[in-house]
Amino acid sequence: MSRGGQLKTIAAASLTALVWMTGQAGAAQCGSTSAGFEEWKAQFASEARGRVSASAISALMGTTYSMATISADRNQGSMHLSYEQFLARRGGPAIVSRGRALKQSNAALFASIQQRYGVPPGPLLAIWGMETGFGRSRGNQNTLSAVATLAYDCRRSAYFTEQLNAALTLVDRGVLSAGTRGSMHGEVGHTQFLPKNILAYGTGGSLDSSATALSSTANFLRGHGWRAGGGYQPGEGNFAAIEAWNAAPVYQRAIAAIGRQIDGGASE
């Protein structure tokens, strides 16, 4: 390469680096303590202006750093238990019993969902029971504060930045508000949807309605490859959709096993 060519290459590389550093300097910087949260929040709001409304920005600026969310994020011990220990802690037999009763008392609802989405009652009831005890424990954490805290926190900042952007869009649509409450990581409703999944798979209406939450869950599973009439045990075609619902293998196995028992199959 000639000297002139080398100089052009160096100049181009320098310009590229300058553009990258400028972008980095302008981006909201993550942190590992509460110290930088307010500064990060202001920068994030500045970047979001023009993409979401003033009311969504106001909701964002009203969020606070949640130590409870950080503590929960760092201590997800139940996902590291053995399968038997996990089922015992989550109350597997009770979920099966209650799930069978709800399947019978809500037969028309589940028939309608299965006809539309191809998902039988068992896995939906297993998810509902595992996530919130059939709606009894939906959480009392401010949703926007939880998601904003995790978007700021460096551990999974990119993932929760997407969730926060989705949450602000949902504020604009009237689905979430500054006062919405849910679980520690920002999940809401009977089956605990994160904001990005509400945008993609929510079927309309509030996820605090069990019917809406169950149909949205079925829509999620169908969107991840669920096929009507297929099996959903490990190694069967629809198990991949259960894997998409939750990344923990012990949780996936529990959903499949509990769902099979609710649907009339034998236990493991």
C-alpha positions as CSV (number, residue, x, y, z in Angstrom):
1,M,0.0,0.0,0.0
2,S,1.3,3.5,-0.9
3,R,2.0,6.1,1.8
4,G,-1.0,8.1,0.5
5,G,-3.2,5.1,0.8
6,Q,-1.9,4.4,4.3
7,L,-2.7,8.0,5.4
8,K,-6.2,7.6,3.9
9,T,-6.7,4.4,5.8
10,I,-5.5,5.9,9.1
11,A,-7.7,8.9,8.6
12,A,-10.8,6.7,7.9
13,A,-10.0,4.6,11.0
14,S,-9.6,7.6,13.1
15,L,-12.9,9.0,11.9
16,T,-14.7,5.7,12.6
17,A,-13.2,5.6,16.1
18,L,-14.3,9.2,16.7
19,V,-17.8,8.5,15.7
20,W,-17.9,5.4,17.9
21,M,-16.6,7.3,20.9
22,T,-19.0,10.1,20.3
23,G,-21.9,7.6,20.3
24,Q,-20.5,5.9,23.4
25,A,-20.2,9.3,25.2
26,G,-23.8,10.2,24.3
27,A,-25.3,6.8,25.4
28,A,-26.7,6.3,28.9
29,Q,-24.0,4.5,30.9
30,C,-24.9,1.5,33.0
31,G,-23.8,1.2,36.6
32,S,-23.6,-1.3,39.5
33,T,-24.8,0.8,42.4
34,S,-27.6,3.4,42.9
35,A,-25.1,6.3,42.7
36,G,-25.4,6.9,38.9
37,F,-29.1,6.1,38.5
38,E,-30.5,9.6,38.4
39,E,-27.9,10.8,35.8
40,W,-28.5,7.6,33.7
41,K,-32.2,8.2,33.9
42,A,-31.9,11.8,32.6
43,Q,-29.7,10.7,29.8
44,F,-32.0,7.8,28.8
45,A,-35.0,10.2,28.9
46,S,-33.1,12.6,26.6
47,E,-32.4,9.8,24.1
48,A,-36.1,8.6,24.3
49,R,-37.6,12.0,23.5
50,G,-39.1,12.0,20.1
51,R,-39.8,8.3,20.2
52,V,-42.3,8.4,23.1
53,S,-44.6,11.0,24.4
54,A,-44.0,13.5,27.2
55,S,-46.3,11.4,29.5
56,A,-44.0,8.4,29.0
57,I,-40.9,10.5,29.7
58,S,-42.6,11.8,32.9
59,A,-43.4,8.2,34.0
60,L,-39.7,7.3,33.4
61,M,-38.5,10.3,35.4
62,G,-40.7,9.3,38.3
63,T,-38.9,5.9,38.6
64,T,-36.6,5.1,41.5
65,Y,-33.7,2.7,41.9
66,S,-35.0,-0.5,43.4
67,M,-32.7,-2.4,45.7
68,A,-35.4,-5.0,46.1
69,T,-35.3,-5.7,42.4
70,I,-31.5,-5.9,42.4
71,S,-31.6,-8.3,45.4
72,A,-34.1,-10.6,43.6
73,D,-32.1,-10.5,40.4
74,R,-28.9,-11.6,42.3
75,N,-30.7,-14.4,44.3
76,Q,-32.7,-16.7,42.0
77,G,-31.8,-19.7,44.0
78,S,-34.9,-21.8,43.2
79,M,-33.7,-22.2,39.6
80,H,-30.6,-24.1,40.8
81,L,-32.5,-26.7,42.9
82,S,-33.0,-30.3,41.8
83,Y,-36.2,-31.1,39.9
84,E,-37.7,-32.7,43.0
85,Q,-36.7,-29.8,45.2
86,F,-38.1,-27.3,42.8
87,L,-41.5,-29.0,42.5
88,A,-41.7,-29.3,46.3
89,R,-40.9,-25.6,46.8
90,R,-43.4,-24.5,44.1
91,G,-46.1,-26.8,45.3
92,G,-46.4,-29.0,42.2
93,P,-49.1,-31.4,43.5
94,A,-51.3,-28.4,44.6
95,I,-50.9,-26.8,41.2
96,V,-52.0,-30.0,39.5
97,S,-55.1,-30.3,41.8
98,R,-56.1,-26.7,41.4
99,G,-55.4,-26.8,37.7
100,R,-57.7,-29.7,37.1
101,A,-60.5,-27.9,38.9
102,L,-60.0,-24.7,36.9
103,K,-59.8,-26.7,33.7
104,Q,-63.3,-28.1,34.5
105,S,-64.9,-24.9,35.7
106,N,-63.5,-22.8,32.8
107,A,-64.0,-25.5,30.1
108,A,-65.5,-23.1,27.5
109,L,-62.6,-20.6,27.9
110,F,-59.9,-23.3,27.5
111,A,-61.8,-24.8,24.5
112,S,-61.9,-21.4,22.8
113,I,-58.2,-20.8,23.4
114,Q,-57.2,-24.3,22.2
115,Q,-59.4,-23.8,19.0
116,R,-57.7,-20.5,18.2
117,Y,-54.1,-21.1,19.3
118,G,-53.8,-24.9,19.3
119,V,-52.5,-25.0,22.9
120,P,-54.3,-27.4,25.3
121,P,-55.2,-26.3,28.9
122,G,-52.5,-28.3,30.7
123,P,-49.4,-26.2,29.9
124,L,-51.4,-22.9,30.3
125,L,-52.6,-23.9,33.7
126,A,-49.2,-25.1,34.7
127,I,-47.7,-21.7,33.7
128,W,-50.5,-19.8,35.5
129,G,-50.0,-21.9,38.6
130,M,-46.2,-21.6,38.6
131,E,-46.0,-17.9,37.8
132,T,-48.6,-16.5,40.2
133,G,-50.4,-19.3,42.1
134,F,-53.4,-18.8,39.7
135,G,-53.3,-15.0,40.1
136,R,-52.9,-14.9,43.9
137,S,-49.3,-13.5,43.9
138,R,-48.8,-11.0,41.0
139,G,-46.3,-8.9,42.9
140,N,-46.3,-5.4,44.4
141,Q,-43.2,-3.9,42.8
142,N,-43.5,-0.7,40.7
143,T,-43.1,-2.1,37.2
144,L,-41.4,0.9,35.6
145,S,-38.9,1.3,38.5
146,A,-38.1,-2.4,38.3
147,V,-37.4,-2.4,34.5
148,A,-35.5,0.9,34.7
149,T,-33.3,-0.4,37.5
150,L,-32.4,-3.5,35.5
151,A,-31.8,-1.4,32.3
152,Y,-29.4,0.7,34.3
153,D,-27.7,-2.2,36.0
154,C,-24.7,-3.5,34.0
155,R,-25.5,-7.2,34.4
156,R,-28.2,-7.4,31.8
157,S,-28.5,-3.8,30.6
158,A,-29.0,-4.5,26.9
159,Y,-31.8,-6.9,27.5
160,F,-33.7,-4.7,29.9
161,T,-33.1,-1.6,27.8
162,E,-35.3,-3.2,25.2
163,Q,-37.8,-4.0,28.0
164,L,-37.8,-0.4,29.1
165,N,-38.3,1.0,25.6
166,A,-41.2,-1.4,25.3
167,A,-42.6,-0.3,28.6
168,L,-42.6,3.3,27.6
169,T,-44.4,2.4,24.4
170,L,-47.0,0.6,26.5
171,V,-47.4,3.7,28.7
172,D,-48.2,5.6,25.5
173,R,-50.8,3.0,24.5
174,G,-52.4,3.1,28.0
175,V,-51.5,-0.5,28.7
176,L,-49.1,0.4,31.5
177,S,-48.9,3.5,33.7
178,A,-46.5,5.1,36.2
179,G,-48.4,3.2,38.9
180,T,-48.5,-0.3,37.4
181,R,-47.3,-2.9,39.8
182,G,-46.0,-6.4,39.2
183,S,-43.1,-8.7,40.1
184,M,-39.5,-7.9,40.9
185,H,-38.2,-8.0,37.3
186,G,-41.1,-6.0,35.8
187,E,-43.4,-8.9,34.9
188,V,-47.1,-8.1,35.1
189,G,-50.4,-10.0,35.1
190,H,-51.6,-13.5,35.8
191,T,-48.9,-15.2,33.8
192,Q,-46.2,-12.5,34.3
193,F,-45.4,-10.9,30.9
194,L,-42.4,-8.6,30.4
195,P,-43.2,-5.5,28.5
196,K,-41.6,-6.6,25.2
197,N,-43.7,-9.7,25.2
198,I,-46.8,-7.7,25.9
199,L,-46.1,-5.8,22.7
200,A,-45.5,-8.9,20.7
201,Y,-48.0,-11.3,22.0
202,G,-50.6,-9.5,24.1
203,T,-54.1,-10.2,22.7
204,G,-55.6,-6.9,24.0
205,G,-57.0,-5.9,27.3
206,S,-55.4,-6.1,30.7
207,L,-53.2,-9.0,31.7
208,D,-54.8,-8.7,35.2
209,S,-57.7,-10.4,33.5
210,S,-57.0,-14.2,33.6
211,A,-58.7,-14.8,30.2
212,T,-56.5,-12.2,28.5
213,A,-53.4,-13.5,30.2
214,L,-54.1,-17.1,29.2
215,S,-54.9,-16.2,25.6
216,S,-51.7,-14.1,25.4
217,T,-49.7,-17.0,26.9
218,A,-51.1,-19.3,24.2
219,N,-50.3,-16.7,21.6
220,F,-46.7,-16.6,22.9
221,L,-46.4,-20.3,22.7
222,R,-47.8,-20.4,19.2
223,G,-45.4,-17.6,18.2
224,H,-42.5,-19.8,19.4
225,G,-43.5,-22.7,17.2
226,W,-46.3,-24.5,19.0
227,R,-48.2,-26.8,16.7
228,A,-51.7,-28.0,17.4
229,G,-51.8,-31.7,18.4
230,G,-48.1,-32.0,19.0
231,G,-46.5,-33.3,22.2
232,Y,-44.9,-30.9,24.6
233,Q,-42.8,-33.2,26.8
234,P,-38.9,-33.0,26.6
235,G,-37.8,-34.2,23.1
236,E,-41.2,-33.5,21.6
237,G,-41.9,-30.7,19.1
238,N,-43.7,-28.3,21.3
239,F,-41.3,-28.4,24.1
240,A,-39.2,-25.8,22.4
241,A,-42.0,-23.3,22.9
242,I,-41.9,-24.0,26.7
243,E,-38.1,-23.5,26.6
244,A,-38.8,-20.1,25.1
245,W,-41.1,-19.2,28.0
246,N,-38.4,-19.7,30.6
247,A,-34.7,-20.4,30.2
248,A,-34.3,-22.6,33.4
249,P,-34.3,-26.3,32.5
250,V,-35.9,-27.2,35.9
251,Y,-38.8,-24.8,35.2
252,Q,-39.3,-26.1,31.7
253,R,-39.4,-29.7,32.9
254,A,-41.9,-28.8,35.7
255,I,-44.2,-27.0,33.2
256,A,-44.3,-30.0,30.9
257,A,-44.8,-32.5,33.7
258,I,-47.5,-30.5,35.5
259,G,-49.3,-29.8,32.2
260,R,-49.4,-33.4,31.3
261,Q,-51.0,-34.4,34.7
262,I,-53.6,-31.6,34.3
263,D,-54.3,-32.8,30.8
264,G,-54.9,-36.4,32.1
265,G,-51.5,-38.0,31.7
266,A,-49.4,-39.8,34.3
267,S,-46.9,-38.1,36.5
268,E,-43.2,-38.8,36.0
